[in-house]
């Protein structure tokens, strides 16, 4: 499934947040969106996911969702958005319960999602008993359970510590490479973007406009190899250069305002 | 180095340290002082009977069988009034919590009516409903209604919007969002509201029974006062306290059971 943004803009009252975003996420592509704080990254993702109404432009999906996809456009949240009163398995099941599924099919889907995210032993635990990394695994399991056609991830690793982030990124990459679901990954962390994305879209400071779209030529599986080190470093440099200028201006703007 | 000094501890930020048995000892000392003062004639037993006398009076009432009559009448009013007020309050609070028009109409209305001391409406309610049980139950129900409404809609407000957005992002129908996200998320706040509403119900129960009832703990306390039977009077007060304590304990149990996830 492809996701197409046509001149999407957004204003919160008088505040211009996003302006003229035209973007196509190809089928099976992982697109990272990076940019300084407050540039409207999360708002853009919200618009793509139908959780924020754009004040200009429209978002379309093109192509059929794969068979068995229950929620074609699926979100993974920065703060995990787990229900504290439900167990891990029950949190995953929440995404399925309102679909007309047999109890066995539902249970099998939950089991499969838990197995893929390494949560099988934690199925009866409650969110408060889990570490941040485990909680986000539940968030990912819940998203996998509905077999999404487009996965929208809003800074999914930002609430985690550096080591957990690294571990989860590896696991996430393995999952993504196995399924190649069309994905949009919003982050302020260039390292994450460079590790996961096929293309990286740099947004300008507010109002967020597309400043640059960088294609990462190296396949994800090879990026950690020594042979790719040089190309990746150059890319990182180029990206940082693009983001830095915006971040500096954005920071000044916040301080002035 | 010659000039070596230990770094002194400068304080732990006034964090409270649990002291075992302090509460029980404090309680016992107070009761002992009270008993001592009465027995040694420092206080007239007519005005303040000793704790043992009060407990004995309660025992007498129990054996005489009048205790249960008063308590049962009070319980019927308390339970009836609280349940009515709570059901109506939950419904109104829910409407105000999830429905914009309900909120726009309801919030100013509740703010305007909440401060009215509900006991002042008892005479009016007696005119409307008669001197019987209905007016007392209605007074309690009214007193319970407003704090329940406020607790319910504030609790719904306190449900993280993000959880609701999450549910919507997975396509849960509105009914399910309400049933699976909003209501369980609001439950802690609603149960906290029960604590307030039960204590209000108890106050109104006693007041209403003092104004116009033949039986009931409030009526009993008032009659004992009129006859200067201070031991019985305090026995009644003790009974009301025990009732309040029992309700509080029951609510704690309910919270433990329903909010195990916290």
Interface residues (C-beta under 8 A of the other chain):
Chain A: X49 X50 X51 X71 X73 X74 X75 X77 X79 X81 X83 X84 X85 X86 X94 X95 X97 X98 X126 X128 X142 X146
Chain B: X160 X162 X163 X165 X166 X167 X168 X169 X170 X171 X172 X173 X176 X180 X181 X184 X185 X259 X261 X262
